Amino acid sequence: HSELFEHRCAWGDDLDAEVNERVVWHGTSEASAESIALQGFLLPPAGELDHRKRFGRGIYCAESLDKSVAYSDDEGGRRVVLLCRFAAGRTLRSDELEDQAAHMRALAEECDSVLAAPGGAGPREFVALRREQVYPEYIVELERGPGPGAVAAGPP
């Protein structure tokens, strides 16, 4: 999904190769999306990692819309995701299904982010180690479409 959008969006050609900039998705709740849009991302405190701990502490985004939708909250048949710019910089790649120390290795190796590719395939996730690496461009509201598993984009 995002690869197609990246090539067609107005700013897709404007990505900064020097910082390894990507277009990624971030699934969340509507309230959190609005907070992120106003204040930017916050790194979760070390003790509050819950579902985001598979690859350590950081801000999780995915290349796949489907992956990010799975992390969003179902709010009466609606889900919210953010379409973001992500300055990946130098990445540490992990092909493990779970690698909770990945962010620590990335920091030790002076990397800026973790590229998680479970099993060496996808869907790939990027984990930002600093909040300044992720910039929300759009809040996208999705609602369940008519078919099983179908999701349709709608105005926020």
Phi, psi and omega in degrees: 000305188290331178297317178296314180298318182302320182282338183258342184285157185300325183259007181299327179279353185261012181289142185271106181293332181297330179253013179055049184288139182231162169255123185221168180248150175224116179274139183199191174267166178298316180297317179293321179300317179295320178295316179298318180298325181275321189244353184086175180286152173238139174286136179294143175302151185307327182273358185239055185270339185026242186289348183270013186266000184303325182234023176095190185281132178166184178259119187266131175224160181227152174287333184266127175300318181303319180297316181290324177300324179297334178270352181276161179273135175280113182243084180065040180086359178248148176226153181236135173228157175252136171263122191232156164270139183228115177273092186288331181058218178278126186249147169260123181266136174233125177261004181288156176288329175211133184211076188295344178264005183302318181294327178290319176295321179299314178298316181296327181266013179058039175267160182264336184204171175248132172256109181262118179233076185308126181072013181077007181238218182231187358286139183279146176237147173248136179242114178280137179268345178227143184296332182291348182282343186240125181237117179286124178266316185221144166264125181244123177260130181241145174228152182298130178275188185288333183265167179297127178077358182285142177228134180242140178282143179216168180290144179289000000 
